[in-house]
Amino acid sequence: MTDVKKLIKETNDYYYQERDKFNEGFRIKVHRSLSWLKKAQRLQELESDEADIAFVLLWISFNALYGSEISINELGAEENFGDRGGFKHFLNQLCEVDSENRIYNVIWGEYSQSIRLIVDNPYTYQTFWYMHSGQMSSDAMLELYENNKHQLQNALAHQNTPMVLGLLFDRLYTVRNQLVHGGATYGSRVNRSQINDGSRILLLLLPAMLQVCMEHYKEDWGEPVYPVVGQHH
């Protein structure tokens, strides 16, 4: 079993050793992401039943890392910060530069079965909720769901890390929306498995993502959303 606390400490130590090499915008993104990640880990350590709050903190950590400043012309556009388009581009970029296979090792390591269960769960599939609210027929939803399952099976069979990662975060985004938009009860048993599994997977993936970004700091990871203005970070 991976020692998450040790993993996050190593990631944090690496940041402090290497941060003087980073440009200001990238340094801010990593600093912010680490701050939320460390808080989530401490919360999980002290309060094992706080998976709801830990999940939200972990998503903020992820958002701090992938989110980029947007222009006024992009406001209101579907593909801007906080959405699927933004993080899927980031995930693909991560996999392209991950020469040490850090992301690959997490995806195909001890939690590969948990990832399969999250992606296979219809309640983490946003289209299911469109069907449930009458915006889509059950036949249309089932067709899309089965196509999606086939995509997953194909990606798993060929160990296609970018595809599996994209499908996983698509599902985690639905869980995130349920929590952030008040679509779930705090501490509810109904969505417990996907929140618990999602939190554990994010606690492993985020240090790997941060490490890949820092090792490839010369890549264009975008400018931070709401940069620090007129004060030290």
Protein Blocks (a to p, Z undefined) as FASTA:
>chain_A
ZZfklmmmmmmmmmmmmmmmpcfklmmmmmmmmmmmmmmmmmmmmmmmlmmmmmmmmmmm
mmmmmpccddfklgopablghiaklmmmmmmmmmmmmmnommmmmmmmmmlmmmmmmmmp
mklpmklmmmmnopacfklmmmmmmmmmmmmmmmmmnopaklmmmmmmmmmmmmmmmmmn
opacehiaklmmmmmmmmmmmmmmmmmmmmmmmmmmmbcebjaehiaehiaZZ
